[in-house]
Amino acid sequence: MKTDAIRQRAPLTGNAGLTMRTDAWWVEPLLVVLVLGGFVVYATWAALQNAHYQYQNYLSPFYSPLFTPSWWPLSPAFLVLWAPAGFRLTCYYYRKAYYRAFLWDPPACAVREPRSDYHGETQPPLILQNSHRYFLYASILVLAFLWVDAVHGFIFDGRFGIGVGSLVLLANAALLSLYSFSCHSFRHLVGGNLDCFSACPARYRAWQGVSRLNAHHALWAWISLWVVALADLYVRLLAMGVIRDVRFL
């Protein structure tokens, strides 16, 4: 039997990464390590800088909303980043991505993982993943400030204007909105907890809309991840005098 042959070639213990697959299954987890790991390194470095995060009417999304209390000894970015960082860390999609890439749990379908037992997310520390919905609420609050920053990005000396930075901050707020509002927890909040849609037609229509966004949640997750880093980098380079902001209006 085919199943018996697989068991003979892949014993039930040891040999992490053992598989009968002949395709390049390792490419996806490797890309996740490079892309997600690269973002974490850059975001941590940017937050530790505590400088070059504001240029005229542009504010880096890593520092928004900007609080600089005198009693806080670290970069003000750490007063904010815990919310979006926690939201992404506990995100259902990102769990799958980094469990596979960093923990090999498992690295891919039909590929041996390094451990033989599994308790799910019912024990510490993984039980903390259940706090995802609460990080969603905090992230939505931060997102509101990012939209305020995007609007301010179009105001130059009290007048409406458009610069490259204006469009960057607008794209950042829009893509983070798509990522946040396509979240599985938000979909459940909108209508997933209803027993009867016919009694709440408005919520049903909202649930349908969020469900269409949810179908592309992974796409919004990756695009918004790098656009928010690009927004910080653009503001940083402007503040350092490395580049100049191009004004269209």
N, C-alpha and C positions, 0 to 999 in steps of 0.2 A: 504494500500500500504506500501511496505517496507520503502520507503523514508519518508512517513508521520510518521511511527513508530520511525524512527531515530530522526526526528525533535521533537517528543513528549518527547523522553528520553534525548535529548541533545538540549536544547534551544539555540537560536542564540546569546545570550549575556551571559557574565559571565562564571564562572566555568572553568577556564583555566585548561587544562589537561583532561577534560571530554571526554570520548570516549566509544565506544561499543566494542573496540578491547579487546580480551582476551589473546593475546600473550604478551610476554615481550618486548614491543615496547620501553621501557625506557632504555634498556641495551645499545643500540648504543649511544644515547646522553650522557649517564653516562660515557661510555668509552672515548668519545671525550673530556669530561670535565677533566677526569683524565689524559689522555695521552697528549692532547694539552696543558692543563693547567700546567701539570708537566714540559713540555718542556719550556714553557714561563718562569716559575719560575727559572728553571736551567739556561737558556740562560741569563736571566737578572742578576742572581747572578754571573755567569762566566764573563759577560761583566764588571760588577762593580769591580771585583777583581783587574784588571789592574796588574796582576802578574801571573807567572807560565804558560804563553801562548806560550813559545818557549823552545825547548830542542834540542840542536845541530842543525841538519838540518830539524827538524820538527817544523812547525808553526801551531798553532790552527786555524781552519777555521773561528772562530769568530773574529779573529784579522787580517785576510788577505783581502786585502793587508795592510801591517803594516806601518802606518804613525804615527810618534810621534813628531808633531810640538811643539815647546816650548811654543807657545801661547795657546795651547789647554789644559784646566784645568782638563778634565775628562779622562776616559779610552779611548785609541785609538780605542777600539772596536766600540764605538758609531759613529766613523767617517765612519764605513763600514756597520754595521749591519742594518742601515736604509733601504738599498737597498733590501737585501734578506727578511728582515722583512716585508717591504711594499709589496714585491712581493707575499709573502704567505698570508698576511692579505687581499689583494685584489683578490687573486686567486679565480676563479669561484667555484672550488670544495670546498675550505676551507670556502668560504662564506656559502655554504649550510651546512657544518658541524657545524660551530660555531653559525650560526643563529639558528639552531635547538637546539644545546646543551646548549648554554649560554643564548640565548634570548627567547627560546621557540617560534620561529617564522617560522613555527610551530614546536613543538617538534618531530612530526612524522606525517605521513599521517593519516588522519581521526582522529586526536587528536586536541582538542580545543586549540587555541592559546590565549594569554592574551589580545590581542587588537582586535578591531573590524574594524579599518580602515587600509588601506594599500596604500602607495604612491610609492612603488617600490624604485628605487635608482635614483629618479629624483629631490630629495630635499636634502639639507644639513642635517646631515653630510654624508649620504650614497651616495650622488652624487660623492664623492671623490673616490668611488670604480671604477669609470670609468678611473682612472689613472693607471689601471693595466698594460696596454701595455708599459707605460713609466718605471714602475718599472721592467718590463721584460728586457728592454734595459740595465738598470743599473745593473741588476743581471747577465746578460750575461758577462758584463765587469768584475764583481767580479769573476765569474766562470772562466774566463781566467787566473786570478791570482791564483786561486785554482789549476788549472792544472799545472802552473809553480811550485807551492809548492809541488805538487805530484811528479813532476820530480826531484826536489831537494831532496825529501825524499829518493831517490835511490842513492844519491851521498854522500859518507862518506870519508872525507879527500881527496877529489879530485878523488876518485875511485868509480866505480859502486858497489853497494851492495844492499842487501835486508834485511830489518828488518820488524818486525811486524808493526811498525809505517809506514813504506813505503807502505805496503798493505792497512793499514787503511786509509791513505790519498788518495791513489789511488781509493779505493772503494768509498770514500766520493765524490771525484770529478766526478766519473762515475755516481753515483746515482743522484747527483745534476744535472748533465747534462741530464739524462733521465727525471727527473722531469721538468726541465726548457724547454727542447725541445719537451716535450709532451703537453705543455701548449696550451690551446685553442687559445690564442692570437697569439702564434707563428705559429700554424696551419693556422690561417687566414692570417698571414703575408706571409707565404710560398706560399699559393695558394688559400686560401679561398676567396680572393677578386677578383679572375678572373671570367670573364663572359664566357670565352670559353677556355677550357683546350687544345683543339686540336691545338691552336695557340702557346702554350707554353708547349711542351711535357716534357721538363726537370723539370719545376716547377710542372707539374702534377705528375711526379714520386716522386719528393720530398714531395709533399702533401700527396701522398699515404703512404710514409714511416712515416711521422709525424702522420698521422691518425692512423696507427697501434700502434704507441707509445701512442697516445692520448687515445686509448681504455683502457689503464692501468694507466691512469694519477693518479687516487686515490691511487693505489698501490705505485707508485713512490713517491707520496707526503708523505705518512706515513713512508716508509722505509728510504727515504733520510732525513726526519726530525730527526729520532733517530740516524742515522749513523753520521750526522754532530755533534750531541751532544756527541756521543761516541768518535769521533775523538778529540774533545776538551778535554774530560775527560781523554783520553789516554795520550795526550801530557801533560796535567796538572799533572797527577800522575807521569809521568817521570820527569818533572821539579821539582817536590816536593821530589823526591827520594823515593817515595812509592813503585814503581815497577821498573823493569829493562827491557830494550828493548831487545827482543830476535832477534839475527842476524842469518839469514840463509846463508848468503854469505858475 
